[in-house]
C-alpha cells in the first residue's frame, strides 16, 4: 500500500480524505501535491510531498521547489495546519535546514538504505553519475522481479518513516483548534512599493509590528528611507 493510501486510511478515521491534488495559490500558480489531506468540506489541512533525489547537485532545485510551493499554498489556504516532506535519497544538510526554516516537517529515508534494500533483491543501485550500463541492468533486474517483490521494496522503505508520518497527520487531525490556546510567535510584514521593491520585516510581537507601521499611518507621496 502506498504512503498516500495509508495516509488516506488514517485520515478517514477523522472524517477526512487524502489523495494527490492540484492546488492553486493566490496568484493562480498551480502545484501538483503528492498527498493532500482534506476535511469534510474539501479544505486542505495537511500537505505531503514525497521526493526522491539521487545526485546532490539537484538539492537546490528540488528543495527550493518544496519551500516555495508549500509556503505559497499555506498563505493561500489558512486551513493548512501541517506541511510534510518524505525524502528519499541524497538530501544535503543545507537543503533540509532550508525546508525546516519554511515550516516543513521532514521524514527521511537515506540513500544508503535504498541501496541496501534493493541489493537484497539483486538490484544494484549505487552507480556513478556517468555510468550508463549499470542503470540499464538495474532496471532490467527490477522489471524481472515479481510484482509482489516490487511492491515489497516500497513497503520496506516507507516502513522506516510511515509510523511517524501517520502519527503526525493524525495528531493534526484530532486536534480541535477551537479548544487549543494559540498565541502569536512571530509577525511578518511584507511591503511592496511602486518601485517593485519588497521590504520584509519580522517581529516577535504584534505590538512591534504595529509600531513599525506607524510612520505609514498617513498617506505620503514617498515613504522615504523606511526601515528594513
HUZIVEN-V713583 format. One record per residue. NEAR is the number of other ideal C-beta (glycine too) atoms within 12 Angstrom. Layout:
near->NEAR
near->NEAR
This chain:
near->17
near->22
near->37
near->33
near->23
near->30
near->43
near->28
near->22
near->32
near->33
near->21
near->18
near->26
near->16
near->32
near->29
near->39
near->28
near->24
near->29
near->18
near->32
near->18
near->23
near->14
near->12
near->11
near->18
near->15
near->29
near->20
near->36
near->32
near->38
near->38
near->45
near->30
near->24
near->15
near->12
near->18
near->21
near->36
near->39
near->46
near->46
near->46
near->38
near->34
near->38
near->25
near->30
near->23
near->19
near->20
near->14
near->20
near->27
near->20
near->16
near->31
near->35
near->21
near->27
near->40
near->31
near->24
near->36
near->40
near->27
near->26
near->38
near->28
near->22
near->23
near->32
near->13
near->26
near->32
near->29
near->35
near->38
near->43
near->42
near->40
near->38
near->33
near->30
near->30
near->35
near->22
near->15
near->15
near->32
near->29
near->16
near->26
near->36
near->24
near->19
near->26
near->25
near->38
near->30
near->34
near->35
near->34
near->34
near->21
near->25
near->18
near->25
near->32
near->24
near->20
near->29
near->30
near->18
near->18
near->27
near->17
near->27
near->24
near->31
near->22
near->21
near->12
near->14
near->9
near->15
near->12
near->13
near->19
near->20
near->14
near->18
near->25
near->19
near->15
near->21
near->26
near->15
near->15
near->21
near->12
near->12
near->11
near->21
near->21
near->18
near->20
near->30
near->31
near->19
near->21
near->35
near->33
near->21
near->24
near->29
near->30
near->16
near->21
near->38
near->34
near->20
near->29
near->40
near->26
near->21
near->33
near->31
near->20
near->19
near->13
near->16
near->7
near->8
near->12
near->9
near->11
near->10
near->15
near->12
near->15
near->21
near->21
near->24
near->18
near->22
near->12
near->16
near->10
near->11
near->8
near->14
near->13
near->21
near->17
near->22
near->17
near->21
near->16
near->15
near->17
near->13
near->19
near->22
near->17
near->18
near->26
near->22
near->14
near->17
near->21
near->11
near->9
near->8
near->12
near->7
near->12
near->21
near->10
near->9
near->20
near->18
near->15
